Amino acid sequence: MLYRFIILCVLCIHFYSDLFSQENEKKVWTVEAGLSVSMFQQQIKAEIGDPSGQKLLDEYQIGILGMAQRKIWKPVSGGIFFIYDIGSRSMAQFAGFDSLGRTITTQEQGGKYMELWLGPVVRVTVSRLSLDIGYAIVGKRIDDNRTDIASSSGSTSGSFSVNPKVAWLFALGAVVPIQGNVDFMLKVEYRIRYYNQRDGNSLSGNIEHGTQSLAPFAGISIRL
């Protein structure tokens, strides 16, 4: 529901943008900085209002986005992007209730994770609506929870590296003028990637570890 709401906001900004004046065509650079914060939890209670116990799923993530683009031709711009995510995830199975009615869990696992992406990006802009397509030349992930995926050398603690064939970013965004050449930026970002190395070696059995994510970003866009 959150992502549907954000996409709706982005589209509304696009149609509402006709009320704003045209920007100076001489401004060819765009620099953006954004932040994403997300939280997801699951729990079980005998009844609503009962005391909280151990959670089945508890995940927090903060993402930082940086982007710089130069206008290439009319609506098309090109540049470079940077994304850094940090988070913590804990998962468990339901095992009943204690004497106070609080949830008890078992087989808990989880840990902290970090992901870094860096690469080129191309943007197509129509009015104040934009579509970004990016590719991660650098794509690294450290995940303390993934001790079950070993490299061919047996390492279960090194960082994952993306497969160069699948490391894509797509983002739908829009901006609202704040003052002068400064805009408020809102976008929904989708990333798909496959990791095929860990600690510099291929994954055991030459398997591919695929992940995809959808995240909202809000921040500031400056036209130079």
C-alpha positions in Angstrom: 0.0 0.0 0.0 2.9 2.4 0.8 4.4 2.0 -2.6 1.0 2.4 -4.4 0.5 5.7 -2.4 4.0 7.0 -3.4 3.5 6.1 -7.1 0.1 7.9 -7.0 1.8 11.0 -5.5 4.5 10.9 -8.2 1.8 10.8 -10.9 -0.2 13.6 -9.2 2.9 15.8 -9.1 3.5 15.1 -12.8 0.0 16.3 -13.8 0.0 19.2 -11.4 3.4 20.4 -12.7 1.7 22.3 -15.6 0.9 25.0 -13.1 4.6 25.8 -12.6 6.7 28.0 -14.8 9.2 26.5 -17.3 12.7 26.1 -16.0 15.8 27.8 -17.4 16.9 25.7 -20.4 20.5 26.7 -19.7 20.6 24.6 -16.5 22.2 21.4 -17.6 23.3 19.7 -14.4 21.1 18.0 -11.8 22.4 16.9 -8.4 20.2 14.9 -6.0 20.5 13.6 -2.5 17.8 11.4 -0.9 17.0 9.2 2.1 14.9 6.1 2.5 13.8 4.7 5.8 11.7 1.5 6.1 10.6 -0.9 8.9 8.7 -4.2 8.8 7.5 -6.3 11.8 5.4 -9.4 12.4 4.1 -10.7 15.7 1.5 -13.0 17.2 -0.8 -12.3 20.1 -3.7 -14.3 21.6 -5.7 -11.1 21.6 -5.2 -7.5 20.5 -3.8 -5.5 23.4 -1.9 -8.4 25.0 1.7 -7.7 26.1 4.2 -7.9 23.4 6.7 -10.7 23.2 9.3 -11.9 20.8 8.7 -10.9 17.2 8.5 -13.3 14.2 10.1 -10.8 11.9 11.8 -7.5 12.7 13.6 -5.5 10.0 14.9 -2.0 9.7 16.7 -0.3 6.8 18.1 3.1 6.0 19.2 3.9 2.4 21.2 6.9 1.2 21.0 8.0 -2.5 23.3 10.4 -4.4 23.1 11.2 -8.1 24.6 13.7 -10.5 23.4 14.0 -14.1 24.1 16.3 -17.1 21.7 17.0 -19.8 22.7 15.2 -23.1 19.8 16.0 -25.5 16.5 17.6 -24.7 14.7 15.2 -22.2 17.7 12.8 -21.9 20.4 13.1 -19.2 23.3 10.9 -18.1 25.4 10.7 -15.1 26.4 8.6 -12.1 24.5 7.3 -9.0 25.5 6.0 -5.6 23.3 4.0 -3.1 24.3 2.8 0.3 21.9 0.7 2.4 22.3 -0.5 6.0 19.9 -2.6 7.9 19.1 -5.3 10.4 16.9 -8.3 10.1 15.7 -10.9 12.6 13.4 -13.9 11.8 12.0 -16.7 14.0 9.3 -19.3 14.2 6.3 -19.2 16.6 6.6 -21.5 19.6 3.7 -20.5 21.9 3.2 -18.1 24.9 4.8 -17.7 28.2 3.0 -17.5 31.6 2.3 -13.8 31.0 0.8 -14.3 27.6 3.8 -13.0 25.7 4.9 -14.6 22.4 7.8 -17.1 22.5 9.8 -17.8 19.3 12.4 -20.4 18.4 15.1 -20.9 15.7 15.8 -17.2 15.6 18.3 -16.1 13.0 19.3 -12.8 11.4 21.9 -10.1 11.5 23.1 -6.9 10.0 23.5 -6.2 6.3 25.1 -3.5 4.1 24.8 -3.0 0.4 26.7 -0.5 -1.9 25.9 0.3 -5.5 27.8 2.6 -7.8 27.4 3.1 -11.6 26.1 5.1 -14.5 22.5 6.2 -14.9 20.4 7.5 -17.8 17.3 9.7 -17.2 14.4 10.5 -19.4 12.4 13.6 -18.2 8.9 14.6 -19.2 7.8 17.8 -17.5 8.5 17.0 -13.8 8.2 13.3 -14.1 11.4 11.2 -14.7 12.4 7.6 -15.3 15.9 6.5 -14.3 17.7 3.4 -15.6 21.0 2.6 -13.8 23.6 -0.2 -13.9 25.8 -1.2 -11.0 29.4 -1.3 -12.1 30.2 -1.8 -8.4 27.7 -3.9 -6.4 28.7 -5.3 -3.0 26.6 -6.8 -0.2 27.6 -7.9 3.3 24.9 -10.0 5.0 25.6 -11.6 8.4 22.4 -13.7 8.0 23.6 -15.5 4.9 26.0 -18.0 6.4 24.2 -20.7 4.4 25.6 -19.5 1.1 29.3 -20.4 0.8 31.8 -19.5 -1.9 33.7 -22.2 -3.8 36.6 -21.7 -1.3 34.2 -22.4 1.7 33.9 -18.8 2.9 30.6 -17.9 4.5 31.5 -14.4 5.8 32.9 -12.4 2.8 30.9 -9.9 0.8 28.8 -10.8 -2.2 29.5 -9.4 -5.6 26.9 -8.8 -8.3 26.8 -10.8 -11.6 27.6 -8.2 -14.3 24.8 -9.6 -16.4 22.0 -8.6 -13.9 22.6 -5.5 -11.8 19.9 -3.0 -12.8 18.1 -0.1 -11.2 14.8 1.5 -12.3 13.3 4.5 -10.6 10.1 6.6 -11.2 10.3 10.0 -9.7 8.9 13.5 -9.7 9.9 16.9 -8.3 8.1 19.9 -6.7 9.7 23.4 -6.8 10.8 24.7 -3.4 12.7 27.8 -4.1 14.8 29.0 -7.1 16.7 26.0 -8.6 15.9 23.7 -5.6 13.2 21.1 -5.8 11.8 18.5 -3.5 12.4 15.0 -5.0 10.2 11.9 -4.5 10.8 8.6 -6.2 10.2 4.8 -6.1 13.2 2.7 -6.9 13.3 -0.9 -8.0 16.5 -2.9 -8.1 17.1 -6.4 -9.4 20.4 -8.2 -9.1 22.1 -11.6 -9.0 25.1 -12.3 -6.8 27.5 -14.9 -8.2 30.6 -14.4 -6.1 31.5 -14.2 -2.4 34.9 -13.2 -1.0 36.2 -12.9 -4.6 35.3 -16.5 -5.5 32.3 -18.0 -7.3 29.5 -19.3 -5.1 29.6 -23.0 -4.3 28.1 -25.1 -7.0 28.1 -22.0 -9.3 24.7 -21.0 -8.0 23.2 -17.5 -8.4 21.8 -15.6 -5.4 19.0 -13.4 -6.7 17.4 -10.5 -4.9 15.0 -7.7 -5.8 13.8 -4.7 -3.8 11.4 -1.8 -4.0 12.1 1.3 -1.9 10.8 4.9 -1.7 13.3 7.8 -1.6 12.7 11.5 -0.7 15.2 14.3 -0.8 16.5 17.4 -2.6 17.2 18.0 -6.3 19.3 21.0 -7.4 19.5 22.3 -10.9 22.8 23.9 -11.9 
